[in-house]
Amino acid sequence: MTPAGAGDRRRLILHIGHGKTGSSAIQSFLSANRDRLAAARIDYPPLSSEAEERATRGDTMSGNLAMGADWVQAIHRRMAESRQNVVLFSNETVFHKVGSDPAPFADLARAHALTVVMFLRDPFDHVLSSYDQALKRGRLPATPESHAGKSRVLEQAADLLDGLDHFGVPVVLRNYSRSPDLLATFLGTLPLADPDGFLMGSTVGDRPVNRSLAAGERSFLRALVQSGAGSLARGVADALVDGLPRVPADRVSLSPEVVAELSAAWAGLLTRINARLPADERLRLIAPEPADPRSVPATLNAEQLSVIAAAIAREMRRMATPSAKQEEFDTFWTLADKHETGARVSRGEQAFLLRKALEIRPGAPVVKRRLRAILASRLGEPQNSGPLSG
């Protein structure tokens, strides 16, 4: 896996997801086995004590790389500090943050022997899992069909791969849908003398990470978001998938007309991407099996209701006496999530960011003009509470 011409530069492996390809399970495994990785001369830097605790419990997380504005510089700093031969970072947000622009990777590749590891997933399998994830994060896709139609993951992946080729950045591609043992597949991308032996001696979680939703959970989260309580959805969803990891998921389906339309639209992108995958791992347009709504009652059992009630009570206590800093934190969290997924940023959220910019540079005339224009355009809109108030 060492790139040609890498010389004596320290090796950097950057696992970038993409989303809904088992990243949380991989990251939990890496955190739980950090010492064994270090013994194999692979540095998997910890992000924070809280993140480590979540990872070792097998809870949903987002890797060991903070995706702030200086994320590339943060990697450079860790590379300079590390004493290991290989430094490994994992965060699927990298895929969404860079879009199809490979410039950050080119920067990293100039300084280090960089290899990018990326997992893909059969398109229909991916968009339906992504639909669930949108609900878990408090967003409301109108229908599975509309959500699938807006997906740009294949286009972004194909463009990004072309860009990485242009800069000579090595990429290891794997297909999540063709990986019966996800951890074994991932370890095969690392410079380990005996990946199978490493896995056999590792600490492996005994429960799924970030499972998909059951029909009753999906219906409840939709109702929660529709009622205007989307801010509660994240806490409720995380409590369900982390607290009840073995609840069986129920399928979401797509109409035959949408399946045919998307299959035609995606065919060219699959050709571009599959040229880079091994023959037995190529992406396939496998239509989702239709779900019979009569066979999947949208009900919740006593355990699910208990978890939901506790999660809502916890969120309500937190919101009952919110501090300004907590409100700002929540807003920044929402904006970061929207940036990751390409969701629309409201004018109220734009106004919030411009106000924060004025706190840093109070006399900035361009910022003031933009803020006045946004506030004027919001006349007649329902006013938000908290830090987004206009």
Secondary structure by P-SEA (a helix, b strand, c coil): cccccccccbbbbbbccccccaaaaaaaaaaaaaaaaaaaccccccccaaaaaaaaaccccccccccccaaaaaaaaaaaaccccbbbbbbccccccccccaaaaaaaaaccbbbbbbbbccaaaaaaaaaaaaaaaccccccaaaaaaacaaaaaaaaaaaaaaaabbbbbbbbccccccaaaaaaaacccccaaaaaaacccccccccccccaaaaaaaaaaaaaccccaaaaaaaaaaaaccccbbbbbbbcaaaaaaaaaaaaaaaaaaacccccccccccccccccccccccccccaaaaaaaaaaaaaaaaaaccccaaaaaaaaaaaaaaaaaccccccaaaaaaaaaaaaaaccccaaaaaaaaaaaaaacccccccccccc
